């Protein structure tokens, strides 16, 4: 029997919530007290409005499934496409792919609300054909192509946010443009050439759909920085993590040796959000976990106070008994004579 797409995504979301719980208090089950069990049960009931799959979830490392073009045209996936759009807008990320929301299909959306279903990177398609003709591995050929484009000034570096590693930014080199063939949300095919941040974020999401993550693209581990620290970039040292990265603001692309181009991303204001605003992937789970952990700490403190008082009382009683024995021994042997 064929399961509906909506039911499949609902099941995926339920499974993802269970995974979130497993990494919370419930995951530390060794010698857990009844209070921890209660806290785990409460965490399991936490509902995220827009749950986001986080690394190192296995589904993010997999190639995603293509959608049936006929069903797309019939509007069968309209609700699920809207959910991905809403999640992106809610968290104010510049782009988001369906697998990040638990829907493991070939679909992503950008900050301009454009939708790409079953997208094909036409540049990569041509490169792969050329690599096959030359008998080269794809990874080696891609590196060679990037060197050629870099020499021609056709690549750039930029900081990229990713909802699946929600508190980090990664400094990554990509081509400045990309040609994409895809279906829109109504199932109509189109081909477009993207540039600036639309090209970069489309390439970011195309990677997601192929199970390729930032770990393959980032310059090195020094060029992965916390988002909170990125807000205070002006306080960084001049060469942290490198002179070029230090000079590249969010939604700005650096093309060596000295060229910087900024782009407008009107619906990607994630840096304007504060932690206290409580709008980030996993916020509800995090909030509930902090409440439960604070309660557990208070319970543990109370238990320790009671134990300390009990030990103190036992020590005092023991002390009184010792004093009484000494008095009997020193009191002219009264008890012994009788």
C-alpha positions in Angstrom: 0.0 0.0 0.0 1.4 3.4 -0.9 1.9 5.8 2.0 1.0 9.4 1.4 3.8 11.9 1.3 2.3 13.9 4.2 2.1 10.8 6.4 5.7 10.0 5.6 6.9 13.5 6.5 4.9 13.4 9.8 6.6 10.1 10.6 10.0 11.6 9.8 9.3 14.6 12.1 8.2 12.3 14.9 11.4 10.3 14.5 13.5 13.4 14.5 11.9 14.6 17.7 12.8 11.2 19.2 16.4 11.7 18.1 16.5 15.2 19.7 15.2 13.7 22.9 17.8 10.9 22.7 20.6 13.5 22.8 19.0 15.3 25.7 18.5 14.1 29.3 17.1 10.8 28.0 20.5 9.9 26.5 22.2 10.0 29.9 20.3 7.0 31.2 23.1 5.4 33.2 22.0 5.3 36.8 19.2 7.8 36.2 16.9 8.7 39.1 13.1 8.7 38.9 13.3 12.5 38.5 15.4 12.1 35.4 12.9 9.6 34.0 10.1 12.2 34.5 12.2 14.9 32.8 12.9 12.6 29.9 9.2 11.9 29.4 8.4 15.6 29.4 11.2 16.3 26.9 9.7 13.6 24.6 6.5 15.6 24.5 8.2 18.8 23.3 6.7 19.9 19.9 8.9 22.0 17.6 6.9 24.3 15.3 9.4 23.9 12.5 11.8 21.0 13.4 15.2 21.0 11.6 17.4 18.0 11.2 20.8 18.6 12.7 24.2 17.1 12.1 25.3 14.4 12.4 21.9 12.9 11.3 22.5 10.2 8.8 19.8 11.4 6.4 21.9 14.5 5.7 24.7 12.4 4.2 22.4 10.7 1.7 21.3 11.5 -1.9 17.7 12.5 -1.8 14.7 11.1 -3.8 13.3 12.8 -6.9 9.7 13.9 -6.8 7.1 12.6 -9.3 6.7 15.5 -11.8 3.1 14.6 -12.5 2.2 14.7 -8.9 4.0 18.0 -8.5 1.9 19.5 -11.3 -1.3 18.1 -9.6 -0.4 20.0 -6.4 0.0 16.9 -4.2 3.1 18.3 -2.6 2.0 21.9 -2.3 1.6 21.8 1.5 5.0 20.2 2.1 6.7 22.7 -0.2 5.0 25.5 1.8 6.3 24.0 5.0 9.9 24.2 3.8 9.3 27.8 2.7 7.8 28.7 6.1 10.6 27.1 8.0 13.2 29.0 6.0 11.4 32.3 6.6 10.8 31.6 10.3 14.4 31.0 11.0 15.5 33.7 8.5 18.1 31.5 6.8 18.9 32.5 3.2 18.0 29.1 1.9 16.7 25.7 3.0 16.3 22.2 1.5 13.5 19.7 2.1 15.8 17.1 3.8 16.6 19.6 6.5 13.0 19.6 7.5 12.7 15.8 7.4 11.3 15.5 3.9 14.0 13.5 2.0 13.4 14.7 -1.5 15.0 16.9 -4.2 13.6 20.3 -3.4 14.9 23.6 -2.0 13.9 27.2 -1.7 15.8 30.5 -1.6 15.4 33.8 0.2 13.4 35.2 -2.8 10.8 32.4 -2.2 11.8 30.7 -5.5 11.3 26.9 -5.4 13.5 24.3 -7.2 12.2 20.8 -7.5 14.4 18.0 -8.9 17.1 20.5 -9.7 20.0 19.7 -12.0 23.3 21.6 -11.9 23.9 21.9 -15.6 27.5 23.0 -15.1 28.2 20.0 -13.0 26.4 17.7 -15.4 28.7 18.9 -18.2 31.8 18.5 -16.0 30.9 15.0 -15.0 30.5 14.0 -18.7 33.9 15.5 -19.4 35.5 13.7 -16.4 34.1 10.4 -17.6 35.6 11.0 -21.1 39.0 11.7 -19.5 38.7 8.8 -17.1 39.2 11.0 -14.1 37.5 10.6 -10.7 34.8 13.3 -10.1 36.5 14.7 -7.0 39.9 15.1 -8.8 38.2 16.7 -11.8 36.1 19.1 -9.7 39.3 20.3 -8.0 41.0 20.8 -11.3 38.0 22.8 -12.6 37.9 24.9 -9.5 41.6 25.8 -10.0 40.9 26.8 -13.6 37.9 29.0 -12.6 40.0 30.5 -9.7 42.7 31.5 -12.2 40.1 33.2 -14.3 38.6 35.0 -11.4 35.3 33.1 -11.6 35.2 31.7 -8.0 34.6 33.5 -4.7 34.8 32.9 -1.0 31.9 33.7 1.4 30.5 32.9 4.8 27.6 30.5 4.6 25.1 29.8 7.3 23.4 26.4 7.5 20.3 25.5 9.5 21.5 22.0 10.1 24.6 23.3 11.9 22.5 26.2 13.3 25.2 28.0 15.3 28.1 28.0 12.9 29.2 29.8 9.8 31.6 28.3 7.2 34.0 30.1 4.8 33.6 28.3 1.5 34.8 28.8 -2.1 32.3 28.3 -4.9 31.8 29.3 -8.6 30.3 32.8 -9.0 27.5 31.5 -11.2 25.5 28.3 -11.8 23.1 27.1 -14.4 20.1 25.1 -13.0 17.3 23.2 -14.6 14.4 22.4 -12.3 10.6 22.3 -11.8 8.8 25.1 -10.1 6.2 24.6 -7.4 3.5 24.1 -10.0 5.6 21.4 -11.9 6.6 23.8 -14.7 10.1 23.2 -16.0 12.5 26.1 -16.2 16.2 26.8 -16.7 18.0 29.7 -15.0 21.5 31.1 -14.5 22.0 32.4 -11.0 24.7 34.7 -9.7 25.9 36.3 -6.4 24.2 35.0 -3.3 21.4 33.2 -5.2 24.0 31.1 -7.0 26.0 30.5 -3.8 23.0 29.4 -1.7 21.6 27.3 -4.6 24.9 25.5 -4.8 24.8 25.1 -1.0 21.4 23.4 -1.2 22.3 21.4 -4.3 25.1 19.9 -2.2 22.5 19.1 0.5 20.4 17.2 -2.0 23.4 15.1 -2.9 24.4 14.4 0.7 27.5 16.7 0.5 28.1 18.8 3.6 30.3 21.8 4.5 33.0 19.5 5.8 34.0 18.8 2.2 33.9 22.5 1.1 35.2 24.5 4.0 38.7 25.9 3.7 39.8 24.4 7.0 38.5 24.0 10.5 39.8 27.5 11.5 37.2 28.9 9.0 34.3 27.5 10.9 33.2 30.1 13.5 30.3 30.4 15.9 27.4 32.6 14.7 27.3 34.5 17.9 31.0 35.4 17.5 30.4 36.5 13.9 28.2 39.4 15.1 31.3 40.8 16.9 33.6 40.5 13.8 34.9 44.0 14.4 36.6 42.7 17.6 38.5 39.9 15.8 42.2 40.2 15.2 43.1 41.3 11.7 44.2 37.9 10.6 41.6 35.7 12.2 40.9 33.2 10.8 42.6 34.8 7.8 42.9 38.3 6.5 40.4 37.6 3.6 37.8 35.9 5.9 38.2 38.7 8.5 37.3 41.2 5.8 34.3 39.3 4.3 31.0 40.2 5.9 27.8 38.1 5.7 26.3 38.0 2.2 29.6 39.4 0.7 31.6 37.4 -1.8 35.4 37.8 -1.9 37.1 37.2 -5.3 40.9 37.2 -5.0 43.0 39.2 -4.9 41.0 42.3 -3.8 37.4 42.2 -5.0 34.5 42.2 -2.6 30.8 42.2 -3.8 27.9 42.5 -1.3 24.4 41.3 -2.2 21.0 42.1 -0.8 19.3 39.3 1.0 16.1 40.9 2.3 14.6 37.8 3.9 17.7 36.3 5.6 18.2 38.4 8.7 19.4 35.6 11.0 22.2 37.7 12.5 19.6 40.2 13.8 18.2 37.5 16.1 19.4 37.2 19.6 19.6 33.9 21.6 17.1 35.4 24.0 14.6 35.8 21.2 14.2 32.0 21.2 14.0 31.6 17.4 16.6 29.0 16.3 16.5 25.3 15.3 15.8 23.2 18.4 14.7 26.2 20.5 11.7 24.5 22.2 13.7 21.4 22.9 16.5 23.4 24.3 14.2 25.6 26.5 12.4 22.6 28.0 15.7 20.8 28.6 17.1 23.8 30.4 14.0 24.0 32.6 14.1 20.3 33.4 17.8 20.4 34.1 17.4 23.4 36.5 14.7 21.5 38.3 16.8 18.4 38.6 19.7 20.4 40.0 17.4 21.9 42.6 16.2 18.4 43.5 19.8 17.2 43.9 20.7 20.2 46.0 17.8 19.6 48.3 18.7 15.9 48.6 22.3 16.9 49.5 21.1 19.3 52.1 19.0 16.6 53.7 21.8 14.1 53.6 24.2 16.7 55.1 21.8 17.5 57.9 21.3 13.8 58.6 25.0 13.2 58.8 25.5 16.2 61.0 22.7 15.0 63.4 24.2 11.5 63.5 27.7 13.0 64.3 26.2 15.0 67.2 24.5 12.0 68.7 27.7 10.0 68.4 29.6 12.8 70.1 27.1 12.9 73.0 27.5 9.2 73.6 31.3 9.4 73.7 31.2 12.2 76.3 28.8 10.2 78.5 31.3 7.2 78.6 34.2 9.4 79.6 32.2 10.9 82.5 31.4 7.4 83.8 35.1 6.5 83.7 36.2 9.6 85.5 33.3 9.8 88.0 34.9 7.7 90.9 33.9 4.5 89.2 30.3 4.9 90.3 28.8 2.7 87.6 31.6 0.2 87.9 31.2 -0.2 91.7 27.5 -0.8 91.5 
